Amino acid sequence: MLDNGCVRMPRIRVSKVTGNVYQIRVDDVETRFFEGIWEIPEGVTYNAYLVDTGEKRILIDTVKSRYALEFLEALRGILDPRDIDAIIVQHSEPDHSGAFPIIYEAAGKPKVYAHPIAKSIIESEYGVRLEKYEAVRDDTVVDVGDGKLVMALVPWLHWPDTIITFYPEEGLLFTCDVFGVYGVLPHIDDAGLSSSEWALYERYMRKYFANIVGAYRDWVVKNLEKLEAKNWNFSIIAPGHGLVIRKRIGEVLEAYRAWGSRRLNPRKATIIYSTMYGAVEKAALYAAERLAETGFEVHIYGSNDEKGIALGDVLGDAIDSRILVLGVPVYDGNIHPITRLLVDLLCEKVAAGQVTSIISSYGWGPVAKRIVAEKLEKCGFRVAGVIEARGALPANDVDKLIENMIAAK
Amino acid sequence: MLDNGCVRMPRIRVSKVTGNVYQIRVDDVETRFFEGIWEIPEGVTYNAYLVDTGEKRILIDTVKSRYALEFLEALRGILDPRDIDAIIVQHSEPDHSGAFPIIYEAAGKPKVYAHPIAKSIIESEYGVRLEKYEAVRDDTVVDVGDGKLVMALVPWLHWPDTIITFYPEEGLLFTCDVFGVYGVLPHIDDAGLSSSEWALYERYMRKYFANIVGAYRDWVVKNLEKLEAKNWNFSIIAPGHGLVIRKRIGEVLEAYRAWGSRRLNPRKATIIYSTMYGAVEKAALYAAERLAETGFEVHIYGSNDEKGIALGDVLGDAIDSRILVLGVPVYDGNIHPITRLLVDLLCEKVAAGQVTSIISSYGWGPVAKRIVAEKLEKCGFRVAGVIEARGALPANDVDKLIENMIAAK
């Protein structure tokens, strides 16, 4: 029982991915803010994997610390943890390494494979010493008896320590946060997903990509090229979050290629606004209607005093929208603090030459053009127009703005 | 019935302040974010006033637009709105002017007294024309038959249009947002408050002050001097938010003097942190214990992936704390976006020479000193020390930090 009288019910599922590989997955529907900022009502899973060939038993990653004991119990359902021969830490972020200290102890301090940065972080953060340690480099090999695991460094996806692991005998690629995703779906893999479920999955994947990997898009492109050059023949992706991908390997790779190279969806528009008196809201809704009539897929996010803005979702839709409309409230002679945060995040995570307009209604005086337009232009958006007015924003002006955005080359 | 199946129950109360003056108060427990950013689980009231001498009927301010119809109904319980002779708009912010257009119409477009900026905002935002309008200046007088109302401009408390109104015959000062406060208390005035209730009220008042007025503290001092020079002999303060103040006029004025002039509480410490692995949290809690042992009143705010940081409350406690400890998480090689927002707000609203320390635990590399310490120092905090470490923060270092802060002149 927790303090609030609720019972905590983590769901751990163990399933077979291939003959020699188990997945141990935690379904986390408790975390409200991933990374302390991204709202995830859809939840998130943490996936660890156990390669057990009978001869060798290798654990790949663990889970968040609060699920450590349940994770250990699930592991015990498969084997005696002391039989684990080695642990591969593909990435030292706490959602995958938090349970490490407990599992490491329970397993009798086996050999650990990790990037030197991951070693240093784990030792200093968790106060453990990795007694038998091998620094992972490109093509580091772990013998698993009837085969081998081969590793590759994929730096900055999304930490400097990130590695992925290939299991050629089973055609399996373990990717940790790469191809990661939010959401807790009832499925284990993508084989049984309907097309609408897949659309939702892709949406969660794009949101995760924008939030977590967005700042490192150049590295996505570089690492995909590196992966292709390896010619690893894999038919299953086993990520650290979400479903095992069996059917849509091509789609997943293509999505990463598109988002990494800043490709935009030419028929998609995202509108983000906040309103004080309602003037900006009225203009934003009007713009949404006009864009929808013209055949755009329109996503609209509004915030006010009853609901905040879901920053994670906003970024997920902004990253591939050709058209962006930003409704900017004025506050204390500046732009609203939350809008400042939003503009910072747009710049850092998703700027990709989106054709962008700014609409702003002010009481004392205009500030949106000076502050927001300049900043967005500098960081990689293409500002196509700004409407600023005291009070209502004329529909005519919004019409012209939309025409300009659609016509922009 | 609302969409979510809940019934909206605004509470409007009408009460007599003096023989000729009614208060019409809305208790808003629905707004989650005041100004779209400050969390207010304690709610907020909107207070309008009606001066009715039998001869003249003057309405001072209205309420938020969503309560306009209920407000009109309450008004109808006192008089026929068409008998209203004039409306004074002390401040055009929507929480006091939102219901204006409906009331203005229902009252048959009476004369309006307001600052020229308020006139311009109301006309452009609400699309109404003030047909009979008088621009308020210092000492503008409104005749109420058996007496008069006298007005004074108090610019930048907290908008350029803000005015206050004195009713000498009743010893009443109407102050709109000045001396405003969050919270919905069951009382109508402060006469029956216990000392612990008053302490809570003062806390809500300080939070409101920091959030709403903090950026204009120099104007608080100027306007208080202006008010004193007027020698208005008032015995009741009738604010736009909160309780009517009858008993503690001196305390309220003194609080504004203290906060406006950046006076700090020498025995108060506020600790604000966010944590990824727990290292910063451990050090923050340790610092809190040490400071409490030394006799400090300690306030501590922590955020993680299950709860955000209540920015409004943080500012309310930081504004008069002599000691401030900031636990800074590192994110994407920068400080966490929410911490960036927090540092911006601390600088803009509450910087007052607080003796400040920064504690930061990093994985890849240190950034807190370079980014946060510099910014805080520049904007008016006195940075007494920075601890940065990979992993755990040594208790010895925290001890030294606290000694330095306490010893700082």
Interface residues (C-beta under 8 A of the other chain):
Chain A: E30 T31 R32 F33 F34 E35 G36 I37 S92 P94 G98 I117 S120 I121 E123 S124 E125 Y126 G127 W159 P160 A215 S274 M276 Y277 A279 S303 N304 D305 E306 K307 G308 P329 Y331 D332 H336 P337 I338 R340 L341 D344 L345 E348 S361 G363 W364 A389 R390 G391 A392
Chain B: E30 T31 R32 F33 F34 E35 G36 I37 S92 P94 G98 I117 S120 I121 E123 S124 E125 Y126 G127 W159 P160 A215 S274 M276 Y277 A279 S303 N304 D305 E306 K307 G308 P329 Y331 D332 H336 P337 I338 R340 L341 D344 L345 E348 S361 G363 W364 A389 R390 G391 A392
